[in-house]
Amino acid sequence: MQLLMVEFMERFAENLFSGMGLAAETSYQVKAVFFVLLLILFSWLANWIAKQVILVVLTKVIRRSSNRWDDVFLEKKVFSRLSHLAPVLIIFWFGRDLLSEYPGLVERISLFTNIYIIIVVMMVTFAVLNSLEAIYEDYDIAKTRPIKGYMQVLKILGIFVVVILVFSMVLDRSPRILLTGLGAASAVLMLIFRDTILNFVGGVQVTANNLVQIGDWIEMPKFGADGDVIEINLNTVKVQNFDRTLTTIPTYALVSDSFKNWRGMVQSGGRRIKRSINIDAKTIKVCDEEMLKKFEKVYLLKDYISSKKAEIDRYNLENDIDGSVPINGRRLTNIGTFRAYIRNYLANHPNIHKDMIFMVRQLAPSEKGVPLEIYAFTNDIAWVNYESIQSDIFDHILSRVSFFDLKVFQDPTEITLNVGLPSGGKKAENEPS
């Protein structure tokens, strides 16, 4: 059939151009142009049929299929790019025979079609790689072992190979010769692709050591990053900050610089509270009997007060302490009792993680007073819920300070400095300056 079509075309062209009265040489050249245009027309028709008929039918079949893979290959345009091979098949099918009288033209067309095939194969390969990456991302392992960087390396290598092959065809030289020349320029290439190479190595180390995963919350102040990792590729790690801005970090920076990864907090199920309130040192005192009676009525302190009183009385009796002098022996203080109250309050709080450490400790006194630090973990790690729980806890604690005859320290203001002055803070006329 192929030979019959070629013979028909040749006879048709000879009869057409001989009937026009063209000279033999002119007819020879015009016929070449006619055959080339005919090949272009057939190639266009083959491409149209592949896209409008075969591809449409294939799309309908794939849509009805329950398999996920063929849908991904369709979305990533694997079949669409394969359709670009249809024109080449037409040229190879009868192009050489049709242009057998024009060996120079056949050689040029062969060169063009070979280059075209290499480029189309590269495009199809890239589409397949994109499809495999999309399929891989559907699995949970993609969060801990992303392959986007490796796919980008394969694409770079693919482009490099295609460029070498195309130049070797155009220059009619062996690819080995070109590769040998590139070997001499390797130092220049290393300099040009320095960042790419470093980031690739960094990406391998990040993946191998599981330093960062998709979805991790990381902090890297050097690059202004504080948010969730949404993409890890060859050159950069993309972070969506909590203010919805995007920050890109060089992949190698995750290996060479320090950063904070909050993944451990997420996996543990507990989020830390570490905050202090400063107690005014002037309000700290020993508890008298009246205060102890008041504290014993508090549900969270009832057992603490009774056990502590028995312990102190026993200690003072064993050591023959003279209790008539307030400074002698052991005694309860309002700040210590307040600390015990906070600890018991946290122990009974439904949103405090009981399997993790929680404590109330006194830090070193300073010019800001005596800090009482609450160190605990919530059992809800969601940011909004965590902040609400933390605020509720400190709302409760701050509102109970005065019950223990304590005050929260705060820097003096105009109001506090004028307390005790007559006439709303103005000095009396006879008061010395």
ROGUDO-887623 format. One record per atom (N, C-alpha, C): x, y, z. Coordinates in steps of 0.1 Angstrom, whole numbers, plus 5000, padded with zeros to 4 digits. Each point is the difference from the previous one (the first is absolute). Example, Ala and Ser with C-alpha at 12.3 -4.5 7.8 and 13.67 -1.06 7.14 Angstrom:
// ROGUDO-887623
513249435078/499150125000/500950125000/499650114993/500950115000/499250115008/
// end
This chain:
// ROGUDO-887623
500849885000/499250125000/500950135000/501149995007/500950115001/500550034987/500549904992/500650024987/499050054990/498849955001/498950044991/499750155002/500050045013/499750155002/501250084995/501249955001/501250084995/499950014985/499749894994/499950004985/498950094995/498950005007/498950084996/500450155001/500650045011/500550135002/501050054989/500949914997/501050044990/499450024986/499149904997/499350024986/499150125000/499350035011/499250125001/500850124998/501250015007/500850124999/500650014986/500549894994/500550014987/499050054990/498849945000/498950044991/499650155002/500050045013/499650145003/501050104995/501349985003/501050104996/500449994986/499949884994/500349994985/498950064992/498849995005/498950074993/500150155001/500750055010/500150155001/501150054991/500749914993/501150054991/501250055007/500349955012/501250045007/501249924994/501250075001/501249934996/500449895010/500849914995/500349885008/500750045013/500950095000/500750045012/499050075010/499250094994/499050075008/499049915006/499649914991/499049895005/500649925011/501249974999/500749925010/500050075014/500350135000/500050085012/498650025006/499050044991/498750025004/499449875006/500349894994/499549875005/500549985014/501350035003/500549995013/499350085011/499750124996/499250095009/498649945002/499449954989/498749945001/500049885010/501049914998/500149895009/500250035015/500850115002/500250045014/498750065006/499350084992/498750055005/499049895002/500149904991/499149885002/500349935013/501349985003/500449945013/499550085012/500250134998/499550095012/498549985002/499350004989/498549985001/499649875006/500749894995/499749875006/500449995015/501150065003/500550015014/499050075009/499550114995/499050085007/498749925002/499649934990/498849925001/500249895010/501249935000/500249905009/500050055015/500650125002/499950065013/498650045004/499250054991/498650035003/499249885003/500249894993/499349885002/500449945014/501350015003/500549955013/499450085012/499850134998/499550085011/498550005001/499350024988/498650015000/499249875000/500649904996/499349874999/500549905010/501349964999/500549905008/500150055015/500550125002/500150055013/498750025007/499050054993/498650025005/499449865005/500249904991/499449875003/500849945012/501350025000/500849955012/499650075013/499750134999/499650075012/498749955006/499149974991/498749945005/500249875006/500949924994/500249865006/500750025014/501050095001/500750025013/499050055010/499250104997/499050055010/499149905006/499749904992/499149895004/500849905009/501350004999/500849905007/500150045015/500049905008/500150025015/501550015004/500949984991/501450015003/500550145002/500750045010/500550135002/501150044992/500949914996/501250024993/499750064986/499149944992/499850054987/499450145000/499250045011/499550145001/501250095002/500949975008/501250085002/500850024988/500249894992/500850014988/499250094990/498750005000/499250094991/500150145005/499950035013/500150135005/501450074997/501049915001/501450054998/500450004985/499049984991/500250014986/501049904994/500149885005/500949904995/499549964986/498749974999/499449964987/499950114990/499850125005/500050124991/501450024994/501049985007/501350024995/500449894991/499549885003/500349884991/499450024986/498950085000/499350024987/500950084990/501050075005/501050084992/500949904992/500049885003/500849904992/499349964987/498750034999/499249964988/500650064987/500350135000/500650064987/501349934996/500849965010/501349944997/499749864994/499049935005/499749874994/499650014986/499350114996/499650024986/501250024992/500950095005/501350034992/500849874998/500149925011/500849884998/499349894992/498650015000/499349904993/500250014985/499850124994/500250014985/500750134996/500650075009/500750124997/501349974992/500849905004/501249974994/499849954985/498949924999/499749954986/499550114991/499250095006/499450114992/501150094995/501050025008/501150094997/501349934996/499949884995/501249924996/500850074990/499450094991/500850074990/500850115006/499850035012/500750125006/500749955013/501249944998/500749955011/500550115010/500350124995/500450105009/498950055009/498850014994/498850045007/499649895011/500149874996/499749895009/501050015012/501250034998/501050015010/499650115010/499650114995/499650125009/498849965008/499049944993/498749975007/500349895010/500949914997/500349895010/500750075012/500950094998/500650075011/498950075009/499150074993/499050085007/499149905008/499649894994/499149915006/500749935012/501349974999/500749945011/500050095012/500350134997/500050105011/498750015006/498950004992/498750015004/499649895009/500449884996/499749885008/500650005014/501350055000/500750015013/499350105009/499650114995/499350105008/498749955005/499249934991/498749955004/500249895011/501049914998/500249905010/500450065013/500850115000/500350075012/498750065007/499250064992/498750055005/499149895006/500049894994/499249895005/500649945013/501349995000/500749965012/499750095012/500150134997/499750105011/498649985005/499049984991/498649985004/499949875008/500749904996/499949875008/500650035014/501150075001/500650035013/499050085009/499450104993/499050085008/498849915005/499649904991/498949915004/500549915012/501249954999/500549915011/500150085013/500450134999/500150085012/498650035006/499050024991/498750035005/499449875007/500349894994/499549875006/500749975013/501350035001/500849985012/499550095011/499550124997/499650095010/498749965007/499349914994/498749955006/500349915011/501249955002/500449915011/500650085011/499849945012/500550075012/501550025001/500749914993/501550005001/500550134993/499150064991/500550124993/500250125009/499450005012/500250115010/501449985007/500449885001/501449985007/501149984990/499649964988/501149974990/499550074986/500150135000/499650074987/501049974989/499549984988/500849974988/500150114990/499450115003/499950114990/501450054996/501050015009/501350034997/500749904991/499849875002/500649904992/499450014986/498750024999/499450024986/500650124993/500250105007/500650124993/501449974996/500849925007/501349964996/500049924987/499049905000/499849924988/499750094988/499250105002/499650094989/501250074995/500850055009/501250084996/501049904992/500149885005/500949914993/499449964986/498749995000/499349984987/500250114990/499950125004/500350124992/501450004995/500949975009/501549994997/500249904989/499449885001/500249894990/499450044987/498850065000/499450054987/500850104993/500650105008/500850104994/501249944993/500749915007/501149934995/499749924987/498949935000/499649924988/499650104988/499350115003/499650094989/501350064994/500950055009/501250064994/500849904993/500149875004/500849904993/499349974986/498750014999/499449984987/500250124991/499850125005/500250124992/501450014995/501049975009/501450024996/500649874994/499149895000/500549884994/501249955007/500050005013/501149955008/499549905010/500949925005/499649905010/499850075013/499049965008/499850065013/501249995009/500849904998/501249985008/500950124999/500150054988/500950124998/499550125008/498750024999/499450115008/500249985015/499849885005/500249975014/501450025004/500949974991/501450025004/500350155001/499550084991/500250145001/499350065013/498949945004/499350055012/500849965012/500749894999/500949965012/501050105003/500650064989/501050115002/499450125006/498650024998/499450125006/499249975012/500449895007/499249955012/500250105011/501150075001/500250105011/499050114998/499950054988/499050114997/498649955003/499749884996/498649955003/499849985015/501049965007/499849995014/499850145007/500650104994/499850145005/498650044997/499549974988/498750054995/498949935008/500249875002/498949925007/500449985015/500850095006/500449985014/498849995009/499150104999/498850005009/499149884998/499949964987/499149884997/500649885006/501349984999/500749895006/499949995015/500350125006/499950015015/498649975005/499050064993/498649975004/499649864998/500549944989/499749864998/500549915011/501350035003/500649925012/499350035013/499650135002/499250035012/498749935000/499349994988/498749934999/500149855003/501149944996/500349865003/500149985015/500850095006/500249995015/498850035007/499250104996/498750035007/499149884999/499949944988/499149884999/500549885007/501349974999/500649885006/499950015015/500350125006/499950025015/498750045005/499050014991/498650035004/500050135008/500750104995/500150135008/498750084998/499450004988/498850074998/499149924991/498750015003/498949934993/499050114995/499349964990/498850084995/499050015012/499650125003/499150035011/500750035013/501349995001/500750045013/499950155002/499950035013/500150145004/501450035004/500750094992/501450035003/500150155002/501050045008/500450145002/501550014996/500250104991/501450034996/500150164999/500350075011/499950145000/501050074990/501149934996/500950054991/499350034986/499149924996/499350024988/498550055002/499750035012/498750055003/498949904998/500349875003/499149894998/499449965014/498749995000/499349965012/498649954996/500049874996/498749954995/500249854995/499149964992/499949864995/500849984987/500749894999/500749964988/499049954990/499950064989/499049954990/500749944987/501350024999/500649944988/501549995003/500649884996/501449985000/500549964986/500850084994/500449974986/501650015000/500550004988/501449994998/500850125006/499550124998/500750125004/499550065012/498749995003/499450075011/499149925008/499750045012/498949955009/499150125001/498749984997/499050115000/499249985013/500050125008/499350005012/498950115000/498849965004/498950095001/499950055014/500350135002/500050055014/498650025005/499950025013/498750015006/499350134996/500750104994/499350124995/499749984986/500049874995/499649964986/501150044990/501150065004/501050034990/500849874997/500850014990/500849884996/501550045001/500849915005/501450015001/500749884994/501050034992/500849894994/501449995007/500449895004/501249975006/500949914992/501250044997/500949914993/500149865007/499949894992/499949875007/501349985008/501150044995/501349985007/500050075013/499350115001/500050085013/499449925011/499249904997/499449925011/501149905006/501149984993/501149925005/501150095006/500250114993/501150085005/499750105011/498750035001/499550105011/499149925010/499750075011/499149945010/498650054998/499149925003/498550034999/499349925010/498850045004/499249935009/498849934993/499949875003/498949924994/499149965011/498750044999/499049975010/499349874999/500649914991/499349874998/499949925012/501150005009/499949935012/498950035009/499750135000/498850055008/498749944995/499950004987/498849954993/499849855003/501149934998/500049855002/499749965015/500550095009/499849965015/498650035004/499350094994/498750035004/499950105011/501150065004/500050105011/500750134996/499550115003/500650134997/500350085012/501250055001/500650055013/499450145003/499750015013/499850135006/501250035009/500650124998/501250045008/499950155001/499350045011/499750145002/500150035015/500450125003/500250045014/499150125004/499650005013/499550135005/500950045011/500250135001/500950065010/499350055012/500349945012/499450035013/500850125006/499350105005/500650115007/500649945013/501350015002/500749945012/499550065013/499550135000/499650065012/498749935006/499349934992/498849935004/500249865005/501249954999/500249865005/500250005015/499349905006/500050005015/499749865005/500249985013/499749875007/498550005002/499449884999/498549995002/499749995015/499150095004/499549995014/498849905001/499549985012/498949905001/498850044993/499750135000/498850054992/500149974986/501250024994/500249974986/499949854997/500649925009/499949854998/498649955001/499250065009/498649965001/499250034986/500450124995/499450044987/500449914989/501349965000/500549914989/499449865001/499749965012/499549865002/498649984994/499350114998/498749994994/500149994985/501150024994/500249994986/500149854996/499249954991/499949864996/501449954996/500750074992/501349964994/501150005011/499850075011/501150015010/499749935013/498849945001/499649945013/500949895004/500349914992/500949895003/501550055002/500350094991/501450065001/500250075014/499150085004/500250075013/500049915012/499149905000/500049915011/501349915001/500449954988/501349925000/501250085004/500050134994/501250085002/500150055015/498850035006/500050045014/500549895009/499549884997/500549885008/501549984999/500550014987/501449994998/500850105007/499650135000/500750115006/500049985016/498849975005/499949985014/500949895005/500149894993/500849895004/501550044999/500450084990/501450044999/500350095011/499250105003/500350105011/500049935013/499149905002/500049925013/501349925002/500449934989/501249915001/501250095002/500050124995/501250085001/499950105012/499049995008/499850085012/500150154996/499250044990/499950144995/499150085009/500550125004/499250095007/499150074991/498749975000/499050064990/499650145004/500350045012/499650145004/500750114992/501249964994/500750094992/499749974985/499450094993/499549974986/501149954991/501250055002/501149964991/500549865002/499749945011/500549875003/499249894992/500749894997/499349894994/499550024986/499349904996/499450004986/498650055001/499650084990/498650064999/499650014986/498749994998/499450024986/500150154996/500250024987/500050144995/498950014990/499650124998/498950024990/500449974986/501350034997/500449974986/500249854998/500549935010/500149854999/498649944999/499050055008/498749954999/499450034986/500250124995/499550034987/500649914989/501349975002/500749914990/499349865001/499749955012/499349875001/498650014994/499450115001/498650024995/500149984984/501050074994/500150004986/500349864995/500949935007/500449864996/498749915001/499350015010/498849925002/498950034989/500050144997/499050044990/500449944986/501350004997/500449944987/499849855000/500249935011/499849865001/498549964998/499150095003/498649974998/499450074987/500950064992/499550074988/499849904989/498950004993/499749894990/500950024987/500650124998/500850024988/501549995002/500449965012/501449995003/500449854998/501149984992/500449864997/500649945013/499449905005/500449945013/501249914999/500349954987/501149914998/501350074998/499950144999/501250084998/500350085013/501250055001/500450075012/499250135001/499550035012/499450135003/500550045014/500350125002/500550055013/499850155001/500150055012/500050145003/501350035007/500950084995/501250025006/500350155003/500850035010/500450135003/501350034994/500150114992/501350034993/500750115009/501250034996/500850095008/499350145001/500050065012/499450135001/500850114992/499350104996/500750114992/499350135003/500450104993/499350135002/498650004996/499549904994/498649984996/499249925010/500649965011/499349925010/500549865000/499149915005/500349865001/499249924990/500649954989/499349934989/499549865005/498749984997/499549865002/499749954986/500749904995/499949954987/499149874999/499150014991/499249884997/500649934989/500349875002/500649924989/499249874999/499250004989/499149884998/499749994985/499349894996/499749974987/498549994998/499450064990/498649984997/499849874992/498849945001/499849884992/499350044987/499950124996/499550054988/501050094993/500549954989/501250084994/499550104989/498750004997/499650104990/500250145005/500550094992/500550135004/498950085007/498850014994/499050085006/499549945013/499949875001/499549935012/501150025011/501349984996/501150015010/500050145006/499950114992/500050135005/498850035009/498949944997/498850025008/500249935014/500549885000/500349925012/501050085009/501050054994/501150075007/499450135006/499250074992/499450125005/499149975012/499249904999/499049975011/500849965013/501149934998/500749965012/500650135007/500550094992/500650125007/499050105004/498850004993/498950085005/499649955014/500049875002/499649955013/501150035011/501249984996/501150025010/500150145004/500050104990/500150145003/498850055009/498949944998/498850045008/500049955014/500949905003/500149945013/501150055008/500950084994/501250055008/499650075012/499050094999/499750095012/499449915012/499449894997/499549915010/501149965010/501249994995/501149955008/500850125006/499450124999/500650125005/501350034993/500049974987/501250034992/499650104989/501050064994/499750094989/501049974989/499550024988/500849994988/500850124998/501349984998/500950124998/499850064986/500050135000/500050074987/500750135002/500650054989/500850125001/499250125005/500650095008/499250115005/499550094989/498850055002/499450104991/499750135007/499450094993/499750135007/499049985011/499149914997/498949985010/500649945013/500849894999/500649945011/501050095008/500650094993/501050095006/499350115008/498750034996/499350115006/499149955011/499949875003/499249945010/500550065014/499150055007/500350055014/500250155000/500150064988/500250145000/498750075001/499950115007/498750075001/499650074987/498750044999/499550084989/500249934987/499849874999/500149934987/501449994995/501050005009/501449984996/500850135001/499350125003/500850125002/500550025014/501250055001/500650025013/499350115008/500049985013/499550115008/500950115000/499450125003/500850124999/501250015010/499849945012/501150005010/500949874999/499749924990/500849884999/501450034993/501149955006/501350044994/500149934986/500850064992/500249944987/501049895001/
// end
